[in-house]
Amino acid sequence: MNSCPTFAKRSAAGGVIVWLITLLLTTSDSEQAELVHKVVFWAVLVVVPLGLSIVVDERGSSLYKLVVFAQPIGALITISAFFVQKGVLSAALASAWLILNILIALLGLIRLTGRGFHRIEELSLDAGLLYLPVAGVWLVVYRLGIQPFAFGEMIVLLTVVHFHFAGFATPIIAGMNGRVLSRRDYPRSVFGLSVFALVAAMPLVAAGITFSPWIGFAGALLLTLGLLLLAVLTVGWVRPSINSPVARMLLLIGAISSCAAMVLACLYAYSLATQTLIITIPGMAMTHGLLNAFGFVTCSLLVWSQRVVDFPQ
């Protein structure tokens, strides 16, 4: 069991190398889609294994071992789907990731049922695991080449990105912050509100895409509130408890990046609701997407993946 987090971190390190290779390869005729594809590759190759290296639990240990060791295989099969024309074959290859995502969600369910509905920091970690299959479903839909609910192709692809970073990684990051906070005197209601906002925002954002942009705007505001409160707790209470200057700097970069990224997300959601051009999808991919993926999520996960052994499970 103890070797699993180490393997997951090595998988993430190897994923960085594979990801750098993919930068030399072309997967789409559209520059906009090409950029988002690379963000998806970063998620499956680096973000998910880093997240798995953090979520260590003796409950469901056999399943945990399975998902950790299967992750790099599933990631490589999934990436190969982007080099096959959209259709049944491409979707079948992408299904490897959906299957892995379902197993990860099952791990979250085992953690939840084995512990019960207490310790909000652990509930946040569980939520990240449980949300991941949504990303897998939309990835299969994207590679199949269909657009349900009259969604544009780019909206389907961005939904894949959203549920990898906001759905999976962000609750895990919040949970790790909560583990540190549980040892300190801090405003507990603030952390509870932050986790509630982060978890509740996911279905609102999804409903906004499907039903009404105003619902999506409400979801963006709620997600922003959750991340803003988390950033305050990170800077004010979590960072001072960490000795490593590098870790403190990475957490600060993550906190600032999350706030900046969510300002842009709110502007974009408002522009959709009011049908006013404020920021375009390519602009969102180049700003919000990169700030969130590399500034917030990656920097934060790098810190917590190195500190997971310090926390009781």
TORKOL-4160 file (C-alpha; in steps of 0.2 Angstrom, whole numbers, padded with zeros to 4 digits, m for minus):
313
<pt num="1" X="0000" Y="0000" Z="0000"/>
<pt num="2" X="0014" Y="0012" Z="0004"/>
<pt num="3" X="0022" Y="0010" Z="m0013"/>
<pt num="4" X="0006" Y="0016" Z="m0022"/>
<pt num="5" X="0008" Y="0034" Z="m0018"/>
<pt num="6" X="0026" Y="0033" Z="m0024"/>
<pt num="7" X="0021" Y="0024" Z="m0040"/>
<pt num="8" X="0007" Y="0038" Z="m0043"/>
<pt num="9" X="0020" Y="0052" Z="m0041"/>
<pt num="10" X="0032" Y="0043" Z="m0053"/>
<pt num="11" X="0018" Y="0041" Z="m0065"/>
<pt num="12" X="0015" Y="0059" Z="m0064"/>
<pt num="13" X="0033" Y="0063" Z="m0067"/>
<pt num="14" X="0033" Y="0051" Z="m0082"/>
<pt num="15" X="0017" Y="0059" Z="m0088"/>
<pt num="16" X="0026" Y="0076" Z="m0089"/>
<pt num="17" X="0039" Y="0068" Z="m0101"/>
<pt num="18" X="0025" Y="0061" Z="m0112"/>
<pt num="19" X="0016" Y="0077" Z="m0111"/>
<pt num="20" X="0031" Y="0087" Z="m0118"/>
<pt num="21" X="0032" Y="0074" Z="m0132"/>
<pt num="22" X="0013" Y="0077" Z="m0136"/>
<pt num="23" X="0018" Y="0096" Z="m0138"/>
<pt num="24" X="0027" Y="0091" Z="m0154"/>
<pt num="25" X="0012" Y="0082" Z="m0161"/>
<pt num="26" X="m0004" Y="0088" Z="m0169"/>
<pt num="27" X="m0021" Y="0082" Z="m0164"/>
<pt num="28" X="m0033" Y="0094" Z="m0172"/>
<pt num="29" X="m0034" Y="0106" Z="m0187"/>
<pt num="30" X="m0040" Y="0120" Z="m0175"/>
<pt num="31" X="m0027" Y="0129" Z="m0165"/>
<pt num="32" X="m0040" Y="0132" Z="m0151"/>
<pt num="33" X="m0045" Y="0114" Z="m0150"/>
<pt num="34" X="m0026" Y="0109" Z="m0150"/>
<pt num="35" X="m0023" Y="0120" Z="m0135"/>
<pt num="36" X="m0037" Y="0112" Z="m0125"/>
<pt num="37" X="m0032" Y="0095" Z="m0130"/>
<pt num="38" X="m0015" Y="0098" Z="m0122"/>
<pt num="39" X="m0023" Y="0104" Z="m0106"/>
<pt num="40" X="m0034" Y="0087" Z="m0106"/>
<pt num="41" X="m0017" Y="0078" Z="m0109"/>
<pt num="42" X="m0010" Y="0087" Z="m0094"/>
<pt num="43" X="m0025" Y="0082" Z="m0083"/>
<pt num="44" X="m0024" Y="0063" Z="m0088"/>
<pt num="45" X="m0005" Y="0061" Z="m0087"/>
<pt num="46" X="m0001" Y="0072" Z="m0072"/>
<pt num="47" X="m0016" Y="0079" Z="m0062"/>
<pt num="48" X="m0025" Y="0063" Z="m0059"/>
<pt num="49" X="m0010" Y="0053" Z="m0053"/>
<pt num="50" X="m0005" Y="0067" Z="m0042"/>
<pt num="51" X="m0022" Y="0067" Z="m0035"/>
<pt num="52" X="m0022" Y="0049" Z="m0032"/>
<pt num="53" X="m0005" Y="0050" Z="m0023"/>
<pt num="54" X="m0014" Y="0061" Z="m0010"/>
<pt num="55" X="m0030" Y="0050" Z="m0008"/>
<pt num="56" X="m0022" Y="0036" Z="0002"/>
<pt num="57" X="m0035" Y="0025" Z="0012"/>
<pt num="58" X="m0034" Y="0008" Z="0019"/>
<pt num="59" X="m0052" Y="0005" Z="0015"/>
<pt num="60" X="m0053" Y="m0001" Z="m0002"/>
<pt num="61" X="m0034" Y="m0004" Z="m0003"/>
<pt num="62" X="m0035" Y="m0017" Z="m0017"/>
<pt num="63" X="m0046" Y="m0005" Z="m0028"/>
<pt num="64" X="m0034" Y="0009" Z="m0024"/>
<pt num="65" X="m0019" Y="m0001" Z="m0030"/>
<pt num="66" X="m0029" Y="m0006" Z="m0045"/>
<pt num="67" X="m0033" Y="0012" Z="m0050"/>
<pt num="68" X="m0015" Y="0018" Z="m0046"/>
<pt num="69" X="m0006" Y="0005" Z="m0057"/>
<pt num="70" X="m0020" Y="0006" Z="m0071"/>
<pt num="71" X="m0019" Y="0025" Z="m0072"/>
<pt num="72" X="m0004" Y="0027" Z="m0084"/>
<pt num="73" X="m0011" Y="0013" Z="m0095"/>
<pt num="74" X="m0028" Y="0021" Z="m0096"/>
<pt num="75" X="m0020" Y="0038" Z="m0099"/>
<pt num="76" X="m0009" Y="0032" Z="m0114"/>
<pt num="77" X="m0024" Y="0023" Z="m0122"/>
<pt num="78" X="m0035" Y="0039" Z="m0120"/>
<pt num="79" X="m0022" Y="0050" Z="m0128"/>
<pt num="80" X="m0021" Y="0038" Z="m0142"/>
<pt num="81" X="m0039" Y="0042" Z="m0145"/>
<pt num="82" X="m0035" Y="0059" Z="m0150"/>
<pt num="83" X="m0024" Y="0053" Z="m0165"/>
<pt num="84" X="m0039" Y="0043" Z="m0172"/>
<pt num="85" X="m0053" Y="0051" Z="m0182"/>
<pt num="86" X="m0068" Y="0055" Z="m0171"/>
<pt num="87" X="m0080" Y="0040" Z="m0171"/>
<pt num="88" X="m0083" Y="0023" Z="m0163"/>
<pt num="89" X="m0065" Y="0018" Z="m0162"/>
<pt num="90" X="m0059" Y="0034" Z="m0155"/>
<pt num="91" X="m0073" Y="0034" Z="m0142"/>
<pt num="92" X="m0069" Y="0016" Z="m0138"/>
<pt num="93" X="m0051" Y="0021" Z="m0134"/>
<pt num="94" X="m0057" Y="0035" Z="m0123"/>
<pt num="95" X="m0068" Y="0023" Z="m0114"/>
<pt num="96" X="m0053" Y="0017" Z="m0105"/>
<pt num="97" X="m0052" Y="0033" Z="m0096"/>
<pt num="98" X="m0071" Y="0032" Z="m0092"/>
<pt num="99" X="m0069" Y="0015" Z="m0084"/>
<pt num="100" X="m0054" Y="0021" Z="m0074"/>
<pt num="101" X="m0064" Y="0036" Z="m0068"/>
<pt num="102" X="m0078" Y="0025" Z="m0063"/>
<pt num="103" X="m0066" Y="0014" Z="m0052"/>
<pt num="104" X="m0059" Y="0030" Z="m0044"/>
<pt num="105" X="m0077" Y="0036" Z="m0040"/>
<pt num="106" X="m0080" Y="0019" Z="m0032"/>
<pt num="107" X="m0065" Y="0021" Z="m0022"/>
<pt num="108" X="m0072" Y="0038" Z="m0016"/>
<pt num="109" X="m0089" Y="0029" Z="m0012"/>
<pt num="110" X="m0080" Y="0016" Z="m0002"/>
<pt num="111" X="m0071" Y="0030" Z="0008"/>
<pt num="112" X="m0087" Y="0039" Z="0011"/>
<pt num="113" X="m0097" Y="0024" Z="0017"/>
<pt num="114" X="m0083" Y="0017" Z="0027"/>
<pt num="115" X="m0081" Y="0033" Z="0037"/>
<pt num="116" X="m0098" Y="0041" Z="0036"/>
<pt num="117" X="m0103" Y="0059" Z="0034"/>
<pt num="118" X="m0091" Y="0068" Z="0045"/>
<pt num="119" X="m0074" Y="0076" Z="0044"/>
<pt num="120" X="m0078" Y="0089" Z="0031"/>
<pt num="121" X="m0060" Y="0089" Z="0024"/>
<pt num="122" X="m0062" Y="0070" Z="0020"/>
<pt num="123" X="m0079" Y="0073" Z="0012"/>
<pt num="124" X="m0071" Y="0086" Z="0001"/>
<pt num="125" X="m0058" Y="0073" Z="m0005"/>
<pt num="126" X="m0072" Y="0060" Z="m0008"/>
<pt num="127" X="m0082" Y="0073" Z="m0018"/>
<pt num="128" X="m0067" Y="0075" Z="m0030"/>
<pt num="129" X="m0066" Y="0056" Z="m0033"/>
<pt num="130" X="m0085" Y="0055" Z="m0036"/>
<pt num="131" X="m0085" Y="0069" Z="m0048"/>
<pt num="132" X="m0072" Y="0062" Z="m0060"/>
<pt num="133" X="m0083" Y="0051" Z="m0070"/>
<pt num="134" X="m0092" Y="0066" Z="m0077"/>
<pt num="135" X="m0076" Y="0071" Z="m0086"/>
<pt num="136" X="m0074" Y="0053" Z="m0092"/>
<pt num="137" X="m0092" Y="0053" Z="m0099"/>
<pt num="138" X="m0090" Y="0069" Z="m0109"/>
<pt num="139" X="m0073" Y="0064" Z="m0115"/>
<pt num="140" X="m0081" Y="0048" Z="m0123"/>
<pt num="141" X="m0095" Y="0060" Z="m0130"/>
<pt num="142" X="m0082" Y="0072" Z="m0137"/>
<pt num="143" X="m0072" Y="0058" Z="m0146"/>
<pt num="144" X="m0088" Y="0050" Z="m0153"/>
<pt num="145" X="m0090" Y="0066" Z="m0162"/>
<pt num="146" X="m0108" Y="0070" Z="m0156"/>
<pt num="147" X="m0115" Y="0086" Z="m0148"/>
<pt num="148" X="m0130" Y="0082" Z="m0136"/>
<pt num="149" X="m0141" Y="0096" Z="m0131"/>
<pt num="150" X="m0135" Y="0106" Z="m0146"/>
<pt num="151" X="m0119" Y="0109" Z="m0137"/>
<pt num="152" X="m0105" Y="0115" Z="m0148"/>
<pt num="153" X="m0089" Y="0104" Z="m0150"/>
<pt num="154" X="m0079" Y="0116" Z="m0139"/>
<pt num="155" X="m0091" Y="0117" Z="m0125"/>
<pt num="156" X="m0091" Y="0098" Z="m0124"/>
<pt num="157" X="m0072" Y="0098" Z="m0124"/>
<pt num="158" X="m0071" Y="0112" Z="m0111"/>
<pt num="159" X="m0083" Y="0102" Z="m0100"/>
<pt num="160" X="m0070" Y="0088" Z="m0100"/>
<pt num="161" X="m0057" Y="0100" Z="m0094"/>
<pt num="162" X="m0069" Y="0108" Z="m0081"/>
<pt num="163" X="m0073" Y="0092" Z="m0072"/>
<pt num="164" X="m0054" Y="0086" Z="m0072"/>
<pt num="165" X="m0048" Y="0102" Z="m0063"/>
<pt num="166" X="m0063" Y="0110" Z="m0054"/>
<pt num="167" X="m0073" Y="0094" Z="m0051"/>
<pt num="168" X="m0058" Y="0082" Z="m0047"/>
<pt num="169" X="m0043" Y="0092" Z="m0042"/>
<pt num="170" X="m0050" Y="0107" Z="m0033"/>
<pt num="171" X="m0060" Y="0097" Z="m0019"/>
<pt num="172" X="m0045" Y="0086" Z="m0016"/>
<pt num="173" X="m0034" Y="0102" Z="m0014"/>
<pt num="174" X="m0047" Y="0109" Z="m0002"/>
<pt num="175" X="m0047" Y="0093" Z="0008"/>
<pt num="176" X="m0029" Y="0093" Z="0010"/>
<pt num="177" X="m0030" Y="0111" Z="0016"/>
<pt num="178" X="m0043" Y="0105" Z="0028"/>
<pt num="179" X="m0032" Y="0092" Z="0035"/>
<pt num="180" X="m0019" Y="0105" Z="0040"/>
<pt num="181" X="m0033" Y="0117" Z="0047"/>
<pt num="182" X="m0040" Y="0103" Z="0058"/>
<pt num="183" X="m0024" Y="0104" Z="0068"/>
<pt num="184" X="m0025" Y="0123" Z="0070"/>
<pt num="185" X="m0037" Y="0136" Z="0077"/>
<pt num="186" X="m0045" Y="0144" Z="0062"/>
<pt num="187" X="m0063" Y="0151" Z="0057"/>
<pt num="188" X="m0071" Y="0133" Z="0055"/>
<pt num="189" X="m0087" Y="0140" Z="0047"/>
<pt num="190" X="m0076" Y="0148" Z="0033"/>
<pt num="191" X="m0069" Y="0131" Z="0028"/>
<pt num="192" X="m0086" Y="0123" Z="0029"/>
<pt num="193" X="m0093" Y="0137" Z="0017"/>
<pt num="194" X="m0079" Y="0135" Z="0005"/>
<pt num="195" X="m0081" Y="0116" Z="0003"/>
<pt num="196" X="m0100" Y="0118" Z="0002"/>
<pt num="197" X="m0098" Y="0131" Z="m0012"/>
<pt num="198" X="m0085" Y="0121" Z="m0021"/>
<pt num="199" X="m0095" Y="0105" Z="m0021"/>
<pt num="200" X="m0112" Y="0113" Z="m0024"/>
<pt num="201" X="m0105" Y="0124" Z="m0039"/>
<pt num="202" X="m0102" Y="0109" Z="m0050"/>
<pt num="203" X="m0120" Y="0104" Z="m0054"/>
<pt num="204" X="m0125" Y="0122" Z="m0055"/>
<pt num="205" X="m0111" Y="0125" Z="m0069"/>
<pt num="206" X="m0117" Y="0109" Z="m0078"/>
<pt num="207" X="m0135" Y="0115" Z="m0077"/>
<pt num="208" X="m0130" Y="0132" Z="m0083"/>
<pt num="209" X="m0123" Y="0124" Z="m0099"/>
<pt num="210" X="m0138" Y="0113" Z="m0102"/>
<pt num="211" X="m0153" Y="0125" Z="m0097"/>
<pt num="212" X="m0149" Y="0143" Z="m0093"/>
<pt num="213" X="m0133" Y="0154" Z="m0094"/>
<pt num="214" X="m0139" Y="0163" Z="m0078"/>
<pt num="215" X="m0139" Y="0147" Z="m0069"/>
<pt num="216" X="m0121" Y="0145" Z="m0075"/>
<pt num="217" X="m0117" Y="0162" Z="m0069"/>
<pt num="218" X="m0123" Y="0158" Z="m0052"/>
<pt num="219" X="m0113" Y="0142" Z="m0052"/>
<pt num="220" X="m0097" Y="0153" Z="m0057"/>
<pt num="221" X="m0101" Y="0165" Z="m0043"/>
<pt num="222" X="m0103" Y="0151" Z="m0030"/>
<pt num="223" X="m0087" Y="0142" Z="m0036"/>
<pt num="224" X="m0078" Y="0159" Z="m0035"/>
<pt num="225" X="m0084" Y="0161" Z="m0017"/>
<pt num="226" X="m0077" Y="0144" Z="m0013"/>
<pt num="227" X="m0060" Y="0147" Z="m0020"/>
<pt num="228" X="m0059" Y="0164" Z="m0013"/>
<pt num="229" X="m0062" Y="0158" Z="0004"/>
<pt num="230" X="m0050" Y="0144" Z="0001"/>
<pt num="231" X="m0037" Y="0156" Z="m0004"/>
<pt num="232" X="m0039" Y="0166" Z="0012"/>
<pt num="233" X="m0037" Y="0151" Z="0022"/>
<pt num="234" X="m0022" Y="0145" Z="0013"/>
<pt num="235" X="m0013" Y="0161" Z="0014"/>
<pt num="236" X="m0018" Y="0166" Z="0032"/>
<pt num="237" X="m0018" Y="0149" Z="0041"/>
<pt num="238" X="m0011" Y="0135" Z="0030"/>
<pt num="239" X="0005" Y="0142" Z="0023"/>
<pt num="240" X="0012" Y="0148" Z="0040"/>
<pt num="241" X="0011" Y="0130" Z="0046"/>
<pt num="242" X="0022" Y="0123" Z="0032"/>
<pt num="243" X="0041" Y="0124" Z="0035"/>
<pt num="244" X="0047" Y="0123" Z="0017"/>
<pt num="245" X="0049" Y="0140" Z="0008"/>
<pt num="246" X="0046" Y="0131" Z="m0009"/>
<pt num="247" X="0030" Y="0124" Z="m0003"/>
<pt num="248" X="0024" Y="0140" Z="0004"/>
<pt num="249" X="0028" Y="0149" Z="m0012"/>
<pt num="250" X="0019" Y="0136" Z="m0023"/>
<pt num="251" X="0003" Y="0138" Z="m0012"/>
<pt num="252" X="0004" Y="0157" Z="m0013"/>
<pt num="253" X="0005" Y="0155" Z="m0032"/>
<pt num="254" X="m0009" Y="0143" Z="m0032"/>
<pt num="255" X="m0020" Y="0154" Z="m0021"/>
<pt num="256" X="m0017" Y="0170" Z="m0032"/>
<pt num="257" X="m0019" Y="0160" Z="m0048"/>
<pt num="258" X="m0036" Y="0153" Z="m0043"/>
<pt num="259" X="m0043" Y="0170" Z="m0038"/>
<pt num="260" X="m0037" Y="0178" Z="m0055"/>
<pt num="261" X="m0044" Y="0163" Z="m0065"/>
<pt num="262" X="m0061" Y="0164" Z="m0057"/>
<pt num="263" X="m0062" Y="0183" Z="m0060"/>
<pt num="264" X="m0061" Y="0178" Z="m0078"/>
<pt num="265" X="m0073" Y="0164" Z="m0077"/>
<pt num="266" X="m0086" Y="0176" Z="m0069"/>
<pt num="267" X="m0083" Y="0188" Z="m0083"/>
<pt num="268" X="m0086" Y="0174" Z="m0096"/>
<pt num="269" X="m0101" Y="0167" Z="m0087"/>
<pt num="270" X="m0109" Y="0185" Z="m0086"/>
<pt num="271" X="m0105" Y="0188" Z="m0105"/>
<pt num="272" X="m0115" Y="0172" Z="m0109"/>
<pt num="273" X="m0129" Y="0177" Z="m0098"/>
<pt num="274" X="m0130" Y="0194" Z="m0105"/>
<pt num="275" X="m0125" Y="0190" Z="m0123"/>
<pt num="276" X="m0111" Y="0203" Z="m0122"/>
<pt num="277" X="m0094" Y="0199" Z="m0129"/>
<pt num="278" X="m0082" Y="0202" Z="m0114"/>
<pt num="279" X="m0070" Y="0187" Z="m0116"/>
<pt num="280" X="m0070" Y="0174" Z="m0130"/>
<pt num="281" X="m0068" Y="0155" Z="m0128"/>
<pt num="282" X="m0050" Y="0156" Z="m0135"/>
<pt num="283" X="m0046" Y="0170" Z="m0123"/>
<pt num="284" X="m0053" Y="0159" Z="m0108"/>
<pt num="285" X="m0042" Y="0144" Z="m0114"/>
<pt num="286" X="m0027" Y="0155" Z="m0114"/>
<pt num="287" X="m0030" Y="0164" Z="m0098"/>
<pt num="288" X="m0042" Y="0156" Z="m0086"/>
<pt num="289" X="m0038" Y="0138" Z="m0092"/>
<pt num="290" X="m0019" Y="0140" Z="m0090"/>
<pt num="291" X="m0020" Y="0149" Z="m0073"/>
<pt num="292" X="m0031" Y="0136" Z="m0066"/>
<pt num="293" X="m0022" Y="0121" Z="m0073"/>
<pt num="294" X="m0004" Y="0126" Z="m0070"/>
<pt num="295" X="m0005" Y="0140" Z="m0058"/>
<pt num="296" X="m0018" Y="0133" Z="m0045"/>
<pt num="297" X="m0020" Y="0115" Z="m0048"/>
<pt num="298" X="m0003" Y="0109" Z="m0052"/>
<pt num="299" X="0006" Y="0120" Z="m0040"/>
<pt num="300" X="m0006" Y="0115" Z="m0026"/>
<pt num="301" X="m0005" Y="0096" Z="m0030"/>
<pt num="302" X="0014" Y="0097" Z="m0030"/>
<pt num="303" X="0014" Y="0103" Z="m0012"/>
<pt num="304" X="0001" Y="0090" Z="m0006"/>
<pt num="305" X="0008" Y="0075" Z="m0015"/>
<pt num="306" X="0024" Y="0078" Z="m0005"/>
<pt num="307" X="0015" Y="0080" Z="0011"/>
<pt num="308" X="0003" Y="0066" Z="0011"/>
<pt num="309" X="0012" Y="0054" Z="0023"/>
<pt num="310" X="0011" Y="0068" Z="0036"/>
<pt num="311" X="m0008" Y="0066" Z="0038"/>
<pt num="312" X="m0018" Y="0053" Z="0047"/>
<pt num="313" X="m0031" Y="0044" Z="0035"/>
